[in-house]
Amino acid sequence: MTKLKSDITNEYINMTFCATCKKCPSIHIEKNSNEITIGGKKEGYTKFTKEQFLLFIEQIKKGTFDGYI
């Protein structure tokens, strides 16, 4: 499995969904913020609340999207 580029501290995580370039989208989560940002300059940014993001993760774990990927 490819290792993703990440910057992880006690306060935040910033992870890029690619291991070979700096132009791919990333996710940024801060402990002290209720917002999660996903995206990049090219494709734009999308912001979710942590509650919305957790609902999304629950659906991923249930396999909701498996037939589409």
HTML snippet that shows the backbone in 3Dmol.js (N, CA, C, O; Angstrom):
<script src="https://3Dmol.org/build/3Dmol-min.js"></script>
<div id="view" style="width:600px;height:400px;position:relative"></div>
<script>
const pdb = `
ATOM      1  N   MET A   1       0.837  -1.170   0.000  1.00  0.00           N
ATOM      2  CA  MET A   1       0.000   0.000   0.000  1.00  0.00           C
ATOM      3  C   MET A   1       0.889   1.243   0.000  1.00  0.00           C
ATOM      4  O   MET A   1       1.921   1.280   0.670  1.00  0.00           O
ATOM      5  N   THR A   2       0.481   2.247  -0.750  1.00  0.00           N
ATOM      6  CA  THR A   2       1.226   3.487  -0.849  1.00  0.00           C
ATOM      7  C   THR A   2       1.079   4.303   0.429  1.00  0.00           C
ATOM      8  O   THR A   2      -0.027   4.434   0.955  1.00  0.00           O
ATOM      9  N   LYS A   3       2.165   4.843   0.926  1.00  0.00           N
ATOM     10  CA  LYS A   3       2.130   5.697   2.101  1.00  0.00           C
ATOM     11  C   LYS A   3       1.756   7.107   1.671  1.00  0.00           C
ATOM     12  O   LYS A   3       2.384   7.675   0.777  1.00  0.00           O
ATOM     13  N   LEU A   4       0.728   7.676   2.308  1.00  0.00           N
ATOM     14  CA  LEU A   4       0.286   9.019   1.982  1.00  0.00           C
ATOM     15  C   LEU A   4       1.148  10.052   2.692  1.00  0.00           C
ATOM     16  O   LEU A   4       1.663   9.810   3.783  1.00  0.00           O
ATOM     17  N   LYS A   5       1.295  11.211   2.051  1.00  0.00           N
ATOM     18  CA  LYS A   5       2.038  12.312   2.651  1.00  0.00           C
ATOM     19  C   LYS A   5       1.175  12.910   3.764  1.00  0.00           C
ATOM     20  O   LYS A   5       0.021  13.270   3.530  1.00  0.00           O
ATOM     21  N   SER A   6       1.729  13.014   4.964  1.00  0.00           N
ATOM     22  CA  SER A   6       0.948  13.555   6.066  1.00  0.00           C
ATOM     23  C   SER A   6       1.800  14.402   6.996  1.00  0.00           C
ATOM     24  O   SER A   6       3.014  14.233   7.104  1.00  0.00           O
ATOM     25  N   ASP A   7       1.116  15.314   7.660  1.00  0.00           N
ATOM     26  CA  ASP A   7       1.709  16.167   8.686  1.00  0.00           C
ATOM     27  C   ASP A   7       0.787  16.021   9.893  1.00  0.00           C
ATOM     28  O   ASP A   7      -0.336  16.525   9.884  1.00  0.00           O
ATOM     29  N   ILE A   8       1.258  15.338  10.922  1.00  0.00           N
ATOM     30  CA  ILE A   8       0.422  15.046  12.073  1.00  0.00           C
ATOM     31  C   ILE A   8       1.079  15.611  13.323  1.00  0.00           C
ATOM     32  O   ILE A   8       2.243  15.335  13.613  1.00  0.00           O
ATOM     33  N   THR A   9       0.308  16.410  14.060  1.00  0.00           N
ATOM     34  CA  THR A   9       0.775  16.950  15.344  1.00  0.00           C
ATOM     35  C   THR A   9      -0.268  16.603  16.401  1.00  0.00           C
ATOM     36  O   THR A   9      -1.240  15.909  16.105  1.00  0.00           O
ATOM     37  N   ASN A  10      -0.078  17.073  17.612  1.00  0.00           N
ATOM     38  CA  ASN A  10      -1.075  16.882  18.668  1.00  0.00           C
ATOM     39  C   ASN A  10      -2.315  17.740  18.436  1.00  0.00           C
ATOM     40  O   ASN A  10      -3.357  17.486  19.041  1.00  0.00           O
ATOM     41  N   GLU A  11      -2.224  18.748  17.576  1.00  0.00           N
ATOM     42  CA  GLU A  11      -3.323  19.681  17.349  1.00  0.00           C
ATOM     43  C   GLU A  11      -4.062  19.490  16.029  1.00  0.00           C
ATOM     44  O   GLU A  11      -5.223  19.884  15.916  1.00  0.00           O
ATOM     45  N   TYR A  12      -3.410  18.889  15.024  1.00  0.00           N
ATOM     46  CA  TYR A  12      -4.058  18.738  13.715  1.00  0.00           C
ATOM     47  C   TYR A  12      -3.458  17.593  12.919  1.00  0.00           C
ATOM     48  O   TYR A  12      -2.394  17.061  13.239  1.00  0.00           O
ATOM     49  N   ILE A  13      -4.195  17.232  11.857  1.00  0.00           N
ATOM     50  CA  ILE A  13      -3.680  16.290  10.865  1.00  0.00           C
ATOM     51  C   ILE A  13      -3.946  16.889   9.487  1.00  0.00           C
ATOM     52  O   ILE A  13      -5.036  17.394   9.216  1.00  0.00           O
ATOM     53  N   ASN A  14      -2.952  16.829   8.637  1.00  0.00           N
ATOM     54  CA  ASN A  14      -3.073  17.277   7.254  1.00  0.00           C
ATOM     55  C   ASN A  14      -2.524  16.139   6.399  1.00  0.00           C
ATOM     56  O   ASN A  14      -1.333  15.833   6.462  1.00  0.00           O
ATOM     57  N   MET A  15      -3.396  15.504   5.592  1.00  0.00           N
ATOM     58  CA  MET A  15      -2.983  14.350   4.808  1.00  0.00           C
ATOM     59  C   MET A  15      -3.355  14.560   3.341  1.00  0.00           C
ATOM     60  O   MET A  15      -4.483  14.938   3.025  1.00  0.00           O
ATOM     61  N   THR A  16      -2.393  14.310   2.449  1.00  0.00           N
ATOM     62  CA  THR A  16      -2.611  14.433   1.011  1.00  0.00           C
ATOM     63  C   THR A  16      -2.901  13.062   0.431  1.00  0.00           C
ATOM     64  O   THR A  16      -2.226  12.086   0.758  1.00  0.00           O
ATOM     65  N   PHE A  17      -3.919  12.987  -0.442  1.00  0.00           N
ATOM     66  CA  PHE A  17      -4.352  11.719  -1.034  1.00  0.00           C
ATOM     67  C   PHE A  17      -3.524  11.332  -2.248  1.00  0.00           C
ATOM     68  O   PHE A  17      -4.068  10.975  -3.293  1.00  0.00           O
ATOM     69  N   CYS A  18      -2.226  11.404  -2.108  1.00  0.00           N
ATOM     70  CA  CYS A  18      -1.297  11.036  -3.171  1.00  0.00           C
ATOM     71  C   CYS A  18       0.093  10.968  -2.545  1.00  0.00           C
ATOM     72  O   CYS A  18       0.395  11.705  -1.606  1.00  0.00           O
ATOM     73  N   ALA A  19       0.904  10.115  -3.051  1.00  0.00           N
ATOM     74  CA  ALA A  19       2.254  10.003  -2.500  1.00  0.00           C
ATOM     75  C   ALA A  19       3.314  10.527  -3.458  1.00  0.00           C
ATOM     76  O   ALA A  19       4.502  10.516  -3.138  1.00  0.00           O
ATOM     77  N   THR A  20       2.886  10.989  -4.643  1.00  0.00           N
ATOM     78  CA  THR A  20       3.877  11.337  -5.663  1.00  0.00           C
ATOM     79  C   THR A  20       3.900  12.802  -6.064  1.00  0.00           C
ATOM     80  O   THR A  20       4.835  13.233  -6.739  1.00  0.00           O
ATOM     81  N   CYS A  21       2.902  13.579  -5.668  1.00  0.00           N
ATOM     82  CA  CYS A  21       2.917  14.997  -6.081  1.00  0.00           C
ATOM     83  C   CYS A  21       2.328  15.870  -4.982  1.00  0.00           C
ATOM     84  O   CYS A  21       1.886  15.365  -3.950  1.00  0.00           O
ATOM     85  N   LYS A  22       2.322  17.166  -5.202  1.00  0.00           N
ATOM     86  CA  LYS A  22       1.766  18.105  -4.225  1.00  0.00           C
ATOM     87  C   LYS A  22       0.515  18.785  -4.767  1.00  0.00           C
ATOM     88  O   LYS A  22       0.084  19.802  -4.223  1.00  0.00           O
ATOM     89  N   LYS A  23      -0.076  18.243  -5.828  1.00  0.00           N
ATOM     90  CA  LYS A  23      -1.236  18.860  -6.452  1.00  0.00           C
ATOM     91  C   LYS A  23      -2.537  18.121  -6.153  1.00  0.00           C
ATOM     92  O   LYS A  23      -3.604  18.562  -6.579  1.00  0.00           O
ATOM     93  N   CYS A  24      -2.470  17.029  -5.443  1.00  0.00           N
ATOM     94  CA  CYS A  24      -3.652  16.219  -5.159  1.00  0.00           C
ATOM     95  C   CYS A  24      -4.407  16.787  -3.956  1.00  0.00           C
ATOM     96  O   CYS A  24      -3.836  17.531  -3.159  1.00  0.00           O
ATOM     97  N   PRO A  25      -5.686  16.439  -3.824  1.00  0.00           N
ATOM     98  CA  PRO A  25      -6.470  16.952  -2.701  1.00  0.00           C
ATOM     99  C   PRO A  25      -5.971  16.421  -1.363  1.00  0.00           C
ATOM    100  O   PRO A  25      -5.322  15.378  -1.279  1.00  0.00           O
ATOM    101  N   SER A  26      -6.295  17.170  -0.335  1.00  0.00           N
ATOM    102  CA  SER A  26      -5.884  16.767   1.001  1.00  0.00           C
ATOM    103  C   SER A  26      -7.040  16.962   1.977  1.00  0.00           C
ATOM    104  O   SER A  26      -8.070  17.546   1.641  1.00  0.00           O
ATOM    105  N   ILE A  27      -6.843  16.462   3.185  1.00  0.00           N
ATOM    106  CA  ILE A  27      -7.813  16.653   4.259  1.00  0.00           C
ATOM    107  C   ILE A  27      -7.090  17.317   5.418  1.00  0.00           C
ATOM    108  O   ILE A  27      -5.952  16.975   5.740  1.00  0.00           O
ATOM    109  N   HIS A  28      -7.770  18.275   6.039  1.00  0.00           N
ATOM    110  CA  HIS A  28      -7.190  18.993   7.169  1.00  0.00           C
ATOM    111  C   HIS A  28      -8.201  18.963   8.314  1.00  0.00           C
ATOM    112  O   HIS A  28      -9.334  19.422   8.170  1.00  0.00           O
ATOM    113  N   ILE A  29      -7.767  18.410   9.466  1.00  0.00           N
ATOM    114  CA  ILE A  29      -8.618  18.318  10.650  1.00  0.00           C
ATOM    115  C   ILE A  29      -7.846  18.887  11.836  1.00  0.00           C
ATOM    116  O   ILE A  29      -6.718  18.481  12.116  1.00  0.00           O
ATOM    117  N   GLU A  30      -8.479  19.837  12.528  1.00  0.00           N
ATOM    118  CA  GLU A  30      -7.889  20.411  13.744  1.00  0.00           C
ATOM    119  C   GLU A  30      -8.720  20.016  14.948  1.00  0.00           C
ATOM    120  O   GLU A  30      -9.948  19.999  14.876  1.00  0.00           O
ATOM    121  N   LYS A  31      -8.068  19.700  16.045  1.00  0.00           N
ATOM    122  CA  LYS A  31      -8.773  19.335  17.274  1.00  0.00           C
ATOM    123  C   LYS A  31      -9.687  20.449  17.763  1.00  0.00           C
ATOM    124  O   LYS A  31     -10.794  20.182  18.230  1.00  0.00           O
ATOM    125  N   ASN A  32      -9.235  21.691  17.662  1.00  0.00           N
ATOM    126  CA  ASN A  32      -9.974  22.819  18.226  1.00  0.00           C
ATOM    127  C   ASN A  32     -10.897  23.506  17.230  1.00  0.00           C
ATOM    128  O   ASN A  32     -11.296  24.649  17.449  1.00  0.00           O
ATOM    129  N   SER A  33     -11.242  22.830  16.144  1.00  0.00           N
ATOM    130  CA  SER A  33     -12.159  23.388  15.148  1.00  0.00           C
ATOM    131  C   SER A  33     -13.246  22.365  14.855  1.00  0.00           C
ATOM    132  O   SER A  33     -12.984  21.163  14.847  1.00  0.00           O
ATOM    133  N   ASN A  34     -14.456  22.833  14.614  1.00  0.00           N
ATOM    134  CA  ASN A  34     -15.548  21.929  14.273  1.00  0.00           C
ATOM    135  C   ASN A  34     -15.618  21.686  12.761  1.00  0.00           C
ATOM    136  O   ASN A  34     -16.493  20.955  12.297  1.00  0.00           O
ATOM    137  N   GLU A  35     -14.711  22.288  11.991  1.00  0.00           N
ATOM    138  CA  GLU A  35     -14.699  22.133  10.531  1.00  0.00           C
ATOM    139  C   GLU A  35     -13.599  21.202  10.062  1.00  0.00           C
ATOM    140  O   GLU A  35     -12.497  21.187  10.610  1.00  0.00           O
ATOM    141  N   ILE A  36     -13.913  20.433   9.047  1.00  0.00           N
ATOM    142  CA  ILE A  36     -12.943  19.590   8.357  1.00  0.00           C
ATOM    143  C   ILE A  36     -12.914  20.065   6.923  1.00  0.00           C
ATOM    144  O   ILE A  36     -13.966  20.212   6.301  1.00  0.00           O
ATOM    145  N   THR A  37     -11.729  20.308   6.382  1.00  0.00           N
ATOM    146  CA  THR A  37     -11.588  20.794   5.018  1.00  0.00           C
ATOM    147  C   THR A  37     -10.984  19.709   4.155  1.00  0.00           C
ATOM    148  O   THR A  37      -9.963  19.114   4.501  1.00  0.00           O
ATOM    149  N   ILE A  38     -11.636  19.455   3.008  1.00  0.00           N
ATOM    150  CA  ILE A  38     -11.143  18.492   2.030  1.00  0.00           C
ATOM    151  C   ILE A  38     -11.039  19.210   0.693  1.00  0.00           C
ATOM    152  O   ILE A  38     -11.946  19.951   0.312  1.00  0.00           O
ATOM    153  N   GLY A  39      -9.940  18.996  -0.019  1.00  0.00           N
ATOM    154  CA  GLY A  39      -9.808  19.584  -1.350  1.00  0.00           C
ATOM    155  C   GLY A  39      -8.429  20.114  -1.635  1.00  0.00           C
ATOM    156  O   GLY A  39      -7.453  19.787  -0.960  1.00  0.00           O
ATOM    157  N   GLY A  40      -8.378  20.953  -2.666  1.00  0.00           N
ATOM    158  CA  GLY A  40      -7.130  21.551  -3.092  1.00  0.00           C
ATOM    159  C   GLY A  40      -7.395  22.721  -4.025  1.00  0.00           C
ATOM    160  O   GLY A  40      -8.542  22.968  -4.400  1.00  0.00           O
ATOM    161  N   LYS A  41      -6.362  23.433  -4.398  1.00  0.00           N
ATOM    162  CA  LYS A  41      -6.509  24.617  -5.236  1.00  0.00           C
ATOM    163  C   LYS A  41      -7.181  24.309  -6.570  1.00  0.00           C
ATOM    164  O   LYS A  41      -8.040  25.065  -7.025  1.00  0.00           O
ATOM    165  N   LYS A  42      -6.794  23.210  -7.190  1.00  0.00           N
ATOM    166  CA  LYS A  42      -7.307  22.875  -8.521  1.00  0.00           C
ATOM    167  C   LYS A  42      -8.800  22.537  -8.494  1.00  0.00           C
ATOM    168  O   LYS A  42      -9.570  23.050  -9.306  1.00  0.00           O
ATOM    169  N   GLU A  43      -9.203  21.675  -7.562  1.00  0.00           N
ATOM    170  CA  GLU A  43     -10.586  21.207  -7.527  1.00  0.00           C
ATOM    171  C   GLU A  43     -11.482  21.996  -6.586  1.00  0.00           C
ATOM    172  O   GLU A  43     -12.700  21.813  -6.595  1.00  0.00           O
ATOM    173  N   GLY A  44     -10.904  22.863  -5.783  1.00  0.00           N
ATOM    174  CA  GLY A  44     -11.679  23.636  -4.824  1.00  0.00           C
ATOM    175  C   GLY A  44     -11.729  22.944  -3.469  1.00  0.00           C
ATOM    176  O   GLY A  44     -11.238  21.827  -3.310  1.00  0.00           O
ATOM    177  N   TYR A  45     -12.320  23.615  -2.510  1.00  0.00           N
ATOM    178  CA  TYR A  45     -12.364  23.110  -1.140  1.00  0.00           C
ATOM    179  C   TYR A  45     -13.803  22.854  -0.712  1.00  0.00           C
ATOM    180  O   TYR A  45     -14.718  23.588  -1.084  1.00  0.00           O
ATOM    181  N   THR A  46     -13.984  21.809   0.069  1.00  0.00           N
ATOM    182  CA  THR A  46     -15.272  21.491   0.665  1.00  0.00           C
ATOM    183  C   THR A  46     -15.077  21.418   2.170  1.00  0.00           C
ATOM    184  O   THR A  46     -14.121  20.816   2.658  1.00  0.00           O
ATOM    185  N   LYS A  47     -15.996  22.039   2.899  1.00  0.00           N
ATOM    186  CA  LYS A  47     -15.905  22.025   4.359  1.00  0.00           C
ATOM    187  C   LYS A  47     -17.090  21.257   4.923  1.00  0.00           C
ATOM    188  O   LYS A  47     -18.226  21.420   4.476  1.00  0.00           O
ATOM    189  N   PHE A  48     -16.806  20.420   5.909  1.00  0.00           N
ATOM    190  CA  PHE A  48     -17.806  19.641   6.613  1.00  0.00           C
ATOM    191  C   PHE A  48     -17.694  19.937   8.101  1.00  0.00           C
ATOM    192  O   PHE A  48     -16.618  20.283   8.590  1.00  0.00           O
ATOM    193  N   THR A  49     -18.805  19.802   8.823  1.00  0.00           N
ATOM    194  CA  THR A  49     -18.690  19.796  10.279  1.00  0.00           C
ATOM    195  C   THR A  49     -18.161  18.415  10.662  1.00  0.00           C
ATOM    196  O   THR A  49     -18.249  17.476   9.871  1.00  0.00           O
ATOM    197  N   LYS A  50     -17.628  18.294  11.840  1.00  0.00           N
ATOM    198  CA  LYS A  50     -17.133  16.982  12.282  1.00  0.00           C
ATOM    199  C   LYS A  50     -18.293  15.985  12.368  1.00  0.00           C
ATOM    200  O   LYS A  50     -18.105  14.799  12.098  1.00  0.00           O
ATOM    201  N   GLU A  51     -19.490  16.453  12.742  1.00  0.00           N
ATOM    202  CA  GLU A  51     -20.656  15.574  12.802  1.00  0.00           C
ATOM    203  C   GLU A  51     -21.009  15.045  11.410  1.00  0.00           C
ATOM    204  O   GLU A  51     -21.278  13.853  11.255  1.00  0.00           O
ATOM    205  N   GLN A  52     -21.011  15.913  10.399  1.00  0.00           N
ATOM    206  CA  GLN A  52     -21.286  15.481   9.026  1.00  0.00           C
ATOM    207  C   GLN A  52     -20.246  14.478   8.555  1.00  0.00           C
ATOM    208  O   GLN A  52     -20.585  13.482   7.915  1.00  0.00           O
ATOM    209  N   PHE A  53     -18.996  14.732   8.864  1.00  0.00           N
ATOM    210  CA  PHE A  53     -17.908  13.856   8.446  1.00  0.00           C
ATOM    211  C   PHE A  53     -18.035  12.484   9.100  1.00  0.00           C
ATOM    212  O   PHE A  53     -17.792  11.467   8.450  1.00  0.00           O
ATOM    213  N   LEU A  54     -18.412  12.442  10.372  1.00  0.00           N
ATOM    214  CA  LEU A  54     -18.598  11.169  11.067  1.00  0.00           C
ATOM    215  C   LEU A  54     -19.747  10.366  10.454  1.00  0.00           C
ATOM    216  O   LEU A  54     -19.661   9.142  10.358  1.00  0.00           O
ATOM    217  N   LEU A  55     -20.826  11.047  10.039  1.00  0.00           N
ATOM    218  CA  LEU A  55     -21.934  10.361   9.355  1.00  0.00           C
ATOM    219  C   LEU A  55     -21.445   9.738   8.046  1.00  0.00           C
ATOM    220  O   LEU A  55     -21.832   8.620   7.705  1.00  0.00           O
ATOM    221  N   PHE A  56     -20.602  10.457   7.320  1.00  0.00           N
ATOM    222  CA  PHE A  56     -20.012   9.965   6.068  1.00  0.00           C
ATOM    223  C   PHE A  56     -19.155   8.724   6.338  1.00  0.00           C
ATOM    224  O   PHE A  56     -19.254   7.729   5.620  1.00  0.00           O
ATOM    225  N   ILE A  57     -18.324   8.789   7.364  1.00  0.00           N
ATOM    226  CA  ILE A  57     -17.458   7.656   7.721  1.00  0.00           C
ATOM    227  C   ILE A  57     -18.296   6.430   8.092  1.00  0.00           C
ATOM    228  O   ILE A  57     -17.960   5.309   7.709  1.00  0.00           O
ATOM    229  N   GLU A  58     -19.385   6.642   8.837  1.00  0.00           N
ATOM    230  CA  GLU A  58     -20.264   5.526   9.198  1.00  0.00           C
ATOM    231  C   GLU A  58     -20.794   4.824   7.946  1.00  0.00           C
ATOM    232  O   GLU A  58     -20.850   3.595   7.904  1.00  0.00           O
ATOM    233  N   GLN A  59     -21.179   5.593   6.933  1.00  0.00           N
ATOM    234  CA  GLN A  59     -21.690   5.010   5.700  1.00  0.00           C
ATOM    235  C   GLN A  59     -20.596   4.249   4.946  1.00  0.00           C
ATOM    236  O   GLN A  59     -20.859   3.205   4.350  1.00  0.00           O
ATOM    237  N   ILE A  60     -19.386   4.771   4.976  1.00  0.00           N
ATOM    238  CA  ILE A  60     -18.257   4.071   4.343  1.00  0.00           C
ATOM    239  C   ILE A  60     -18.036   2.728   5.033  1.00  0.00           C
ATOM    240  O   ILE A  60     -17.878   1.704   4.368  1.00  0.00           O
ATOM    241  N   LYS A  61     -18.025   2.732   6.355  1.00  0.00           N
ATOM    242  CA  LYS A  61     -17.814   1.497   7.110  1.00  0.00           C
ATOM    243  C   LYS A  61     -18.922   0.482   6.860  1.00  0.00           C
ATOM    244  O   LYS A  61     -18.665  -0.722   6.862  1.00  0.00           O
ATOM    245  N   LYS A  62     -20.154   0.949   6.644  1.00  0.00           N
ATOM    246  CA  LYS A  62     -21.283   0.050   6.359  1.00  0.00           C
ATOM    247  C   LYS A  62     -21.210  -0.550   4.954  1.00  0.00           C
ATOM    248  O   LYS A  62     -21.903  -1.520   4.650  1.00  0.00           O
ATOM    249  N   GLY A  63     -20.365   0.035   4.099  1.00  0.00           N
ATOM    250  CA  GLY A  63     -20.238  -0.487   2.731  1.00  0.00           C
ATOM    251  C   GLY A  63     -21.181   0.167   1.754  1.00  0.00           C
ATOM    252  O   GLY A  63     -21.341  -0.331   0.639  1.00  0.00           O
ATOM    253  N   THR A  64     -21.811   1.263   2.124  1.00  0.00           N
ATOM    254  CA  THR A  64     -22.779   1.948   1.278  1.00  0.00           C
ATOM    255  C   THR A  64     -22.230   2.247  -0.119  1.00  0.00           C
ATOM    256  O   THR A  64     -22.964   2.143  -1.101  1.00  0.00           O
ATOM    257  N   PHE A  65     -20.970   2.613  -0.219  1.00  0.00           N
ATOM    258  CA  PHE A  65     -20.392   3.040  -1.486  1.00  0.00           C
ATOM    259  C   PHE A  65     -19.630   1.944  -2.221  1.00  0.00           C
ATOM    260  O   PHE A  65     -19.138   2.167  -3.327  1.00  0.00           O
ATOM    261  N   ASP A  66     -19.529   0.765  -1.620  1.00  0.00           N
ATOM    262  CA  ASP A  66     -18.704  -0.307  -2.188  1.00  0.00           C
ATOM    263  C   ASP A  66     -19.045  -0.646  -3.635  1.00  0.00           C
ATOM    264  O   ASP A  66     -18.142  -0.920  -4.425  1.00  0.00           O
ATOM    265  N   GLY A  67     -20.307  -0.635  -3.994  1.00  0.00           N
ATOM    266  CA  GLY A  67     -20.706  -0.975  -5.352  1.00  0.00           C
ATOM    267  C   GLY A  67     -20.394   0.098  -6.380  1.00  0.00           C
ATOM    268  O   GLY A  67     -20.540  -0.129  -7.581  1.00  0.00           O
ATOM    269  N   TYR A  68     -19.969   1.258  -5.921  1.00  0.00           N
ATOM    270  CA  TYR A  68     -19.685   2.383  -6.823  1.00  0.00           C
ATOM    271  C   TYR A  68     -18.199   2.656  -6.992  1.00  0.00           C
ATOM    272  O   TYR A  68     -17.802   3.475  -7.820  1.00  0.00           O
ATOM    273  N   ILE A  69     -17.390   1.975  -6.215  1.00  0.00           N
ATOM    274  CA  ILE A  69     -15.945   2.210  -6.260  1.00  0.00           C
ATOM    275  C   ILE A  69     -15.256   1.049  -6.961  1.00  0.00           C
ATOM    276  O   ILE A  69     -14.033   1.052  -7.104  1.00  0.00           O
TER     277      ILE A  69
END
`;
const viewer = $3Dmol.createViewer("view");
viewer.addModel(pdb, "pdb");
viewer.setStyle({}, {cartoon: {color: "spectrum"}});
viewer.zoomTo();
viewer.render();
</script>
